[in-house]
Amino acid sequence: LCQQAELKIGVFSQIKANPTEQNVIDGVHAYRIGHHDGVIAFGGGSSLDAAKAIALMVGQDLPLWDFEDIGSNWLNVRVETMAPVI
């Protein structure tokens, strides 16, 4: 249906059972080269976690681990540049 509606879509599914930083980096790369404007997440915990991390990281300049849930790291997030997630 998306293609019939002439919507540009892509699928990124290279996610391990316990997502790695490289899975997120690869997902961000796929997002950027596909010129996407959002993330639609499917599946269980691992795929949803990875999708959220990819959506976060497409708009950040700092490395992934600079956003680890420690102290005030969350203040480093540039919320306005994150990709929307469904």
N, CA, C and O atoms as CSV, one atom per row, in Angstrom:
chain,resi,resn,atom,element,x,y,z
A,1,LEU,N,N,0.803,-1.199,0.000
A,1,LEU,CA,C,0.000,0.000,0.000
A,1,LEU,C,C,0.846,1.262,0.000
A,1,LEU,O,O,0.500,2.247,-0.652
A,2,CYS,N,N,1.941,1.235,0.721
A,2,CYS,CA,C,2.806,2.421,0.756
A,2,CYS,C,C,3.337,2.742,-0.635
A,2,CYS,O,O,3.352,3.902,-1.049
A,3,GLN,N,N,3.768,1.722,-1.346
A,3,GLN,CA,C,4.290,1.960,-2.690
A,3,GLN,C,C,3.190,2.425,-3.634
A,3,GLN,O,O,3.434,3.266,-4.499
A,4,GLN,N,N,1.994,1.893,-3.479
A,4,GLN,CA,C,0.876,2.335,-4.309
A,4,GLN,C,C,0.563,3.806,-4.054
A,4,GLN,O,O,0.139,4.526,-4.958
A,5,ALA,N,N,0.774,4.240,-2.825
A,5,ALA,CA,C,0.544,5.638,-2.468
A,5,ALA,C,C,1.766,6.494,-2.783
A,5,ALA,O,O,1.800,7.684,-2.470
A,6,GLU,N,N,2.766,5.878,-3.404
A,6,GLU,CA,C,4.013,6.542,-3.781
A,6,GLU,C,C,4.769,7.112,-2.585
A,6,GLU,O,O,5.413,8.158,-2.674
A,7,LEU,N,N,4.672,6.394,-1.458
A,7,LEU,CA,C,5.437,6.760,-0.272
A,7,LEU,C,C,6.780,6.052,-0.330
A,7,LEU,O,O,6.851,4.878,-0.693
A,8,LYS,N,N,7.829,6.749,0.020
A,8,LYS,CA,C,9.170,6.166,0.023
A,8,LYS,C,C,9.364,5.416,1.338
A,8,LYS,O,O,9.245,5.994,2.419
A,9,ILE,N,N,9.664,4.128,1.233
A,9,ILE,CA,C,9.843,3.306,2.427
A,9,ILE,C,C,11.139,2.525,2.339
A,9,ILE,O,O,11.703,2.354,1.258
A,10,GLY,N,N,11.603,2.056,3.477
A,10,GLY,CA,C,12.764,1.183,3.544
A,10,GLY,C,C,12.626,0.304,4.765
A,10,GLY,O,O,11.919,0.649,5.712
A,11,VAL,N,N,13.296,-0.826,4.745
A,11,VAL,CA,C,13.258,-1.747,5.877
A,11,VAL,C,C,14.678,-1.946,6.381
A,11,VAL,O,O,15.584,-2.265,5.611
A,12,PHE,N,N,14.860,-1.755,7.676
A,12,PHE,CA,C,16.132,-2.066,8.322
A,12,PHE,C,C,15.832,-3.099,9.391
A,12,PHE,O,O,15.071,-2.831,10.322
A,13,SER,N,N,16.425,-4.277,9.264
A,13,SER,CA,C,16.100,-5.363,10.201
A,13,SER,C,C,17.337,-6.061,10.768
A,13,SER,O,O,17.224,-7.141,11.348
A,14,GLN,N,N,18.495,-5.467,10.611
A,14,GLN,CA,C,19.714,-6.101,11.108
A,14,GLN,C,C,19.926,-5.762,12.590
A,14,GLN,O,O,20.845,-5.025,12.950
A,15,ILE,N,N,19.051,-6.318,13.439
A,15,ILE,CA,C,19.090,-6.070,14.870
A,15,ILE,C,C,19.332,-7.389,15.591
A,15,ILE,O,O,18.642,-8.377,15.338
A,16,LYS,N,N,20.305,-7.404,16.482
A,16,LYS,CA,C,20.578,-8.602,17.280
A,16,LYS,C,C,19.574,-8.696,18.428
A,16,LYS,O,O,18.893,-7.722,18.748
A,17,ALA,N,N,19.489,-9.867,19.038
A,17,ALA,CA,C,18.575,-10.080,20.159
A,17,ALA,C,C,18.839,-9.084,21.283
A,17,ALA,O,O,17.900,-8.621,21.931
A,18,ASN,N,N,20.071,-8.759,21.514
A,18,ASN,CA,C,20.447,-7.678,22.429
A,18,ASN,C,C,21.164,-6.652,21.566
A,18,ASN,O,O,22.348,-6.812,21.269
A,19,PRO,N,N,20.451,-5.585,21.156
A,19,PRO,CA,C,21.019,-4.644,20.189
A,19,PRO,C,C,22.364,-4.086,20.638
A,19,PRO,O,O,22.592,-3.832,21.821
A,20,THR,N,N,23.235,-3.906,19.673
A,20,THR,CA,C,24.568,-3.364,19.937
A,20,THR,C,C,24.648,-1.934,19.409
A,20,THR,O,O,23.785,-1.478,18.659
A,21,GLU,N,N,25.689,-1.253,19.815
A,21,GLU,CA,C,25.933,0.088,19.300
A,21,GLU,C,C,26.057,0.051,17.777
A,21,GLU,O,O,25.584,0.957,17.090
A,22,GLN,N,N,26.693,-0.996,17.253
A,22,GLN,CA,C,26.856,-1.103,15.802
A,22,GLN,C,C,25.510,-1.247,15.101
A,22,GLN,O,O,25.328,-0.713,14.007
A,23,ASN,N,N,24.553,-1.967,15.719
A,23,ASN,CA,C,23.203,-2.055,15.145
A,23,ASN,C,C,22.595,-0.667,15.005
A,23,ASN,O,O,21.972,-0.362,13.988
A,24,VAL,N,N,22.767,0.170,16.011
A,24,VAL,CA,C,22.223,1.528,15.982
A,24,VAL,C,C,22.949,2.363,14.930
A,24,VAL,O,O,22.310,3.084,14.164
A,25,ILE,N,N,24.259,2.273,14.885
A,25,ILE,CA,C,25.041,3.014,13.884
A,25,ILE,C,C,24.600,2.618,12.477
A,25,ILE,O,O,24.410,3.477,11.616
A,26,ASP,N,N,24.438,1.318,12.247
A,26,ASP,CA,C,23.999,0.835,10.926
A,26,ASP,C,C,22.589,1.326,10.603
A,26,ASP,O,O,22.300,1.685,9.461
A,27,GLY,N,N,21.717,1.340,11.604
A,27,GLY,CA,C,20.360,1.832,11.396
A,27,GLY,C,C,20.326,3.316,11.070
A,27,GLY,O,O,19.557,3.747,10.210
A,28,VAL,N,N,21.153,4.099,11.748
A,28,VAL,CA,C,21.252,5.533,11.462
A,28,VAL,C,C,21.752,5.741,10.030
A,28,VAL,O,O,21.262,6.613,9.311
A,29,HIS,N,N,22.722,4.936,9.630
A,29,HIS,CA,C,23.247,5.028,8.261
A,29,HIS,C,C,22.141,4.726,7.241
A,29,HIS,O,O,21.982,5.450,6.259
A,30,ALA,N,N,21.385,3.660,7.480
A,30,ALA,CA,C,20.288,3.298,6.572
A,30,ALA,C,C,19.237,4.412,6.530
A,30,ALA,O,O,18.703,4.716,5.464
A,31,TYR,N,N,18.943,5.009,7.660
A,31,TYR,CA,C,17.979,6.112,7.724
A,31,TYR,C,C,18.458,7.288,6.878
A,31,TYR,O,O,17.699,7.860,6.095
A,32,ARG,N,N,19.712,7.631,7.048
A,32,ARG,CA,C,20.247,8.802,6.339
A,32,ARG,C,C,20.358,8.570,4.832
A,32,ARG,O,O,19.976,9.438,4.047
A,33,ILE,N,N,20.874,7.418,4.422
A,33,ILE,CA,C,21.020,7.203,2.973
A,33,ILE,C,C,19.670,7.038,2.296
A,33,ILE,O,O,19.539,7.282,1.096
A,34,GLY,N,N,18.660,6.622,3.065
A,34,GLY,CA,C,17.313,6.491,2.515
A,34,GLY,C,C,16.530,7.789,2.540
A,34,GLY,O,O,15.412,7.853,2.029
A,35,HIS,N,N,17.110,8.828,3.134
A,35,HIS,CA,C,16.446,10.135,3.244
A,35,HIS,C,C,15.057,10.002,3.871
A,35,HIS,O,O,14.088,10.598,3.401
A,36,HIS,N,N,14.982,9.202,4.946
A,36,HIS,CA,C,13.709,8.961,5.608
A,36,HIS,C,C,13.351,10.121,6.528
A,36,HIS,O,O,14.199,10.947,6.865
A,37,ASP,N,N,12.094,10.170,6.926
A,37,ASP,CA,C,11.654,11.250,7.802
A,37,ASP,C,C,10.981,10.737,9.068
A,37,ASP,O,O,10.337,11.503,9.786
A,38,GLY,N,N,11.127,9.455,9.343
A,38,GLY,CA,C,10.563,8.881,10.556
A,38,GLY,C,C,10.881,7.403,10.643
A,38,GLY,O,O,11.395,6.801,9.700
A,39,VAL,N,N,10.563,6.828,11.801
A,39,VAL,CA,C,10.824,5.411,12.080
A,39,VAL,C,C,9.516,4.762,12.500
A,39,VAL,O,O,8.809,5.275,13.367
A,40,ILE,N,N,9.198,3.631,11.881
A,40,ILE,CA,C,8.067,2.810,12.309
A,40,ILE,C,C,8.671,1.537,12.880
A,40,ILE,O,O,9.343,0.788,12.172
A,41,ALA,N,N,8.430,1.297,14.159
A,41,ALA,CA,C,9.050,0.167,14.857
A,41,ALA,C,C,8.068,-0.997,14.958
A,41,ALA,O,O,6.900,-0.815,15.300
A,42,PHE,N,N,8.564,-2.198,14.656
A,42,PHE,CA,C,7.782,-3.429,14.762
A,42,PHE,C,C,8.556,-4.438,15.585
A,42,PHE,O,O,9.786,-4.401,15.618
A,43,GLY,N,N,7.856,-5.330,16.244
A,43,GLY,CA,C,8.513,-6.441,16.905
A,43,GLY,C,C,8.464,-6.359,18.409
A,43,GLY,O,O,7.601,-5.711,19.000
A,44,GLY,N,N,9.421,-7.037,19.007
A,44,GLY,CA,C,9.498,-7.102,20.456
A,44,GLY,C,C,10.460,-6.090,21.036
A,44,GLY,O,O,10.796,-5.090,20.403
A,45,GLY,N,N,10.894,-6.365,22.242
A,45,GLY,CA,C,11.712,-5.423,22.992
A,45,GLY,C,C,12.981,-4.974,22.306
A,45,GLY,O,O,13.264,-3.777,22.260
A,46,SER,N,N,13.751,-5.901,21.774
A,46,SER,CA,C,15.030,-5.553,21.158
A,46,SER,C,C,14.859,-4.663,19.940
A,46,SER,O,O,15.565,-3.665,19.790
A,47,SER,N,N,13.932,-5.020,19.077
A,47,SER,CA,C,13.733,-4.208,17.870
A,47,SER,C,C,13.152,-2.845,18.219
A,47,SER,O,O,13.502,-1.845,17.592
A,48,LEU,N,N,12.276,-2.791,19.205
A,48,LEU,CA,C,11.713,-1.504,19.620
A,48,LEU,C,C,12.784,-0.627,20.270
A,48,LEU,O,O,12.849,0.576,20.015
A,49,ASP,N,N,13.617,-1.234,21.105
A,49,ASP,CA,C,14.718,-0.477,21.728
A,49,ASP,C,C,15.662,0.081,20.673
A,49,ASP,O,O,16.052,1.247,20.734
A,50,ALA,N,N,16.025,-0.751,19.711
A,50,ALA,CA,C,16.935,-0.309,18.649
A,50,ALA,C,C,16.294,0.796,17.818
A,50,ALA,O,O,16.959,1.775,17.480
A,51,ALA,N,N,15.019,0.656,17.487
A,51,ALA,CA,C,14.329,1.674,16.689
A,51,ALA,C,C,14.318,3.014,17.413
A,51,ALA,O,O,14.549,4.056,16.800
A,52,LYS,N,N,14.051,2.989,18.705
A,52,LYS,CA,C,14.043,4.238,19.478
A,52,LYS,C,C,15.439,4.856,19.529
A,52,LYS,O,O,15.584,6.074,19.431
A,53,ALA,N,N,16.457,4.024,19.680
A,53,ALA,CA,C,17.837,4.537,19.705
A,53,ALA,C,C,18.215,5.121,18.342
A,53,ALA,O,O,18.886,6.152,18.277
A,54,ILE,N,N,17.796,4.479,17.266
A,54,ILE,CA,C,18.078,4.993,15.920
A,54,ILE,C,C,17.387,6.338,15.735
A,54,ILE,O,O,17.998,7.290,15.250
A,55,ALA,N,N,16.119,6.419,16.119
A,55,ALA,CA,C,15.376,7.677,15.994
A,55,ALA,C,C,16.040,8.784,16.799
A,55,ALA,O,O,16.084,9.932,16.358
A,56,LEU,N,N,16.546,8.453,17.952
A,56,LEU,CA,C,17.282,9.432,18.772
A,56,LEU,C,C,18.549,9.884,18.066
A,56,LEU,O,O,18.813,11.081,17.946
A,57,MET,N,N,19.332,8.918,17.599
A,57,MET,CA,C,20.682,9.211,17.122
A,57,MET,C,C,20.742,9.885,15.762
A,57,MET,O,O,21.762,10.488,15.432
A,58,VAL,N,N,19.677,9.804,14.955
A,58,VAL,CA,C,19.742,10.463,13.646
A,58,VAL,C,C,19.902,11.968,13.776
A,58,VAL,O,O,20.340,12.629,12.834
A,59,GLY,N,N,19.551,12.517,14.933
A,59,GLY,CA,C,19.645,13.954,15.103
A,59,GLY,C,C,20.690,14.419,16.100
A,59,GLY,O,O,20.652,15.562,16.554
A,60,GLN,N,N,21.619,13.544,16.442
A,60,GLN,CA,C,22.612,13.898,17.459
A,60,GLN,C,C,24.009,13.962,16.856
A,60,GLN,O,O,24.308,13.314,15.854
A,61,ASP,N,N,24.850,14.761,17.495
A,61,ASP,CA,C,26.255,14.856,17.092
A,61,ASP,C,C,27.174,14.100,18.043
A,61,ASP,O,O,28.308,13.778,17.688
A,62,LEU,N,N,26.692,13.817,19.240
A,62,LEU,CA,C,27.494,13.106,20.236
A,62,LEU,C,C,27.342,11.596,20.046
A,62,LEU,O,O,26.363,11.151,19.446
A,63,PRO,N,N,28.284,10.808,20.539
A,63,PRO,CA,C,28.168,9.346,20.437
A,63,PRO,C,C,27.028,8.811,21.315
A,63,PRO,O,O,26.612,9.461,22.274
A,64,LEU,N,N,26.542,7.638,20.976
A,64,LEU,CA,C,25.421,7.000,21.664
A,64,LEU,C,C,25.588,6.983,23.177
A,64,LEU,O,O,24.655,7.314,23.909
A,65,TRP,N,N,26.755,6.605,23.643
A,65,TRP,CA,C,26.933,6.418,25.084
A,65,TRP,C,C,26.964,7.730,25.863
A,65,TRP,O,O,26.953,7.712,27.094
A,66,ASP,N,N,27.000,8.852,25.176
A,66,ASP,CA,C,26.882,10.145,25.863
A,66,ASP,C,C,25.448,10.399,26.325
A,66,ASP,O,O,25.185,11.377,27.025
A,67,PHE,N,N,24.523,9.525,25.936
A,67,PHE,CA,C,23.120,9.674,26.331
A,67,PHE,C,C,22.694,8.583,27.315
A,67,PHE,O,O,21.510,8.451,27.623
A,68,GLU,N,N,23.656,7.807,27.804
A,68,GLU,CA,C,23.357,6.752,28.768
A,68,GLU,C,C,22.611,7.346,29.962
A,68,GLU,O,O,22.867,8.482,30.362
A,69,ASP,N,N,21.704,6.581,30.516
A,69,ASP,CA,C,20.846,7.055,31.606
A,69,ASP,C,C,21.627,7.166,32.916
A,69,ASP,O,O,21.430,6.393,33.853
A,70,ILE,N,N,22.514,8.153,32.942
A,70,ILE,CA,C,23.324,8.427,34.130
A,70,ILE,C,C,23.278,9.931,34.373
A,70,ILE,O,O,23.496,10.730,33.463
A,71,GLY,N,N,22.992,10.294,35.608
A,71,GLY,CA,C,23.015,11.707,35.969
A,71,GLY,C,C,22.169,12.564,35.049
A,71,GLY,O,O,20.994,12.278,34.817
A,72,SER,N,N,22.779,13.620,34.525
A,72,SER,CA,C,22.048,14.566,33.681
A,72,SER,C,C,22.377,14.391,32.193
A,72,SER,O,O,22.216,15.328,31.411
A,73,ASN,N,N,22.837,13.194,31.799
A,73,ASN,CA,C,23.150,12.958,30.377
A,73,ASN,C,C,21.969,13.254,29.460
A,73,ASN,O,O,22.166,13.647,28.310
A,74,TRP,N,N,20.755,13.071,29.947
A,74,TRP,CA,C,19.578,13.314,29.125
A,74,TRP,C,C,19.514,14.765,28.645
A,74,TRP,O,O,18.855,15.061,27.647
A,75,LEU,N,N,20.185,15.654,29.339
A,75,LEU,CA,C,20.193,17.054,28.932
A,75,LEU,C,C,21.005,17.282,27.650
A,75,LEU,O,O,20.896,18.338,27.028
A,76,ASN,N,N,21.815,16.295,27.257
A,76,ASN,CA,C,22.615,16.397,26.028
A,76,ASN,C,C,21.795,16.164,24.764
A,76,ASN,O,O,22.258,16.472,23.665
A,77,VAL,N,N,20.579,15.622,24.901
A,77,VAL,CA,C,19.755,15.270,23.749
A,77,VAL,C,C,19.220,16.515,23.059
A,77,VAL,O,O,18.671,17.411,23.700
A,78,ARG,N,N,19.390,16.558,21.745
A,78,ARG,CA,C,18.782,17.603,20.913
A,78,ARG,C,C,17.427,17.052,20.446
A,78,ARG,O,O,17.333,16.436,19.384
A,79,VAL,N,N,16.397,17.278,21.240
A,79,VAL,CA,C,15.078,16.708,21.006
A,79,VAL,C,C,14.503,17.142,19.663
A,79,VAL,O,O,13.844,16.353,18.985
A,80,GLU,N,N,14.745,18.378,19.279
A,80,GLU,CA,C,14.160,18.927,18.062
A,80,GLU,C,C,14.663,18.245,16.789
A,80,GLU,O,O,14.052,18.397,15.732
A,81,THR,N,N,15.761,17.502,16.873
A,81,THR,CA,C,16.316,16.853,15.681
A,81,THR,C,C,16.089,15.340,15.677
A,81,THR,O,O,16.525,14.655,14.752
A,82,MET,N,N,15.417,14.816,16.695
A,82,MET,CA,C,15.099,13.394,16.730
A,82,MET,C,C,14.065,13.063,15.662
A,82,MET,O,O,13.234,13.900,15.309
A,83,ALA,N,N,14.122,11.829,15.147
A,83,ALA,CA,C,13.129,11.371,14.168
A,83,ALA,C,C,11.856,10.965,14.911
A,83,ALA,O,O,11.930,10.400,16.002
A,84,PRO,N,N,10.691,11.250,14.325
A,84,PRO,CA,C,9.460,10.763,14.948
A,84,PRO,C,C,9.387,9.233,14.876
A,84,PRO,O,O,9.885,8.622,13.931
A,85,VAL,N,N,8.762,8.631,15.886
A,85,VAL,CA,C,8.657,7.165,15.967
A,85,VAL,C,C,7.199,6.756,16.112
A,85,VAL,O,O,6.442,7.317,16.905
A,86,ILE,N,N,6.842,5.769,15.326
A,86,ILE,CA,C,5.517,5.147,15.461
A,86,ILE,C,C,5.757,3.724,15.896
A,86,ILE,O,O,4.804,2.968,16.086
